[in-house]
Amino acid sequence: MRSIELLQAQATKAGKKLCVRLNGSSDIAWEGIACLRGNDSYKNIFLAFPEVEFVDYTKNPLRFNRPLPSNYHLTFSRSEDNEATAIQLLSRGVNVAVVFERKPEHGTAWHGHMVIDGDEHDLRQLDPRGDLGYVIALSPKGRKAKKDNSGFVVR
């Protein structure tokens, strides 16, 4: 909490808006975890910091079955074993991150859904939203991902 407070103060002083990604290598459903800020109790961190934008990726499709806080932007991550779920979520308006060996061109379609370049930035709250979700096209990062043959990387 204190780190977010300090970063928020710096962002405000610089005339900018803070964006925080909570899950780097985990998939914690922060929207269901109560927190304390100072002496005040909040239903979740998003209510404790309404002025902060939060972004995350998840492989848990159930997280999209309830409304998310307005300052929390969650993107589903397609993997080798959840492509059908990813396509279903796209049809519901959920944006889905997909790692491609060769990224489709920005503005083309993958499974009938518009592709945008996800490597330009990681500010997923800036991505378009619509009745149909957008495919956030990503390049494989790191030696392991570039050599992946599990199906995680779309070839």
Secondary structure, DSSP 8 states (H G I E B T S, - for coil): -HHHHHHHHHHHHTT---EEE--SS----GGG--EEETTEEESSHHHH-TTSEEEEEES-GGGGSS---TTEEEEEE--TT-HHHHHHHHHTT--EEEEBSS---TT-EETTEEEEETTS-S-GGGS---SS--EEEE---HHHHHT--SSSSB-
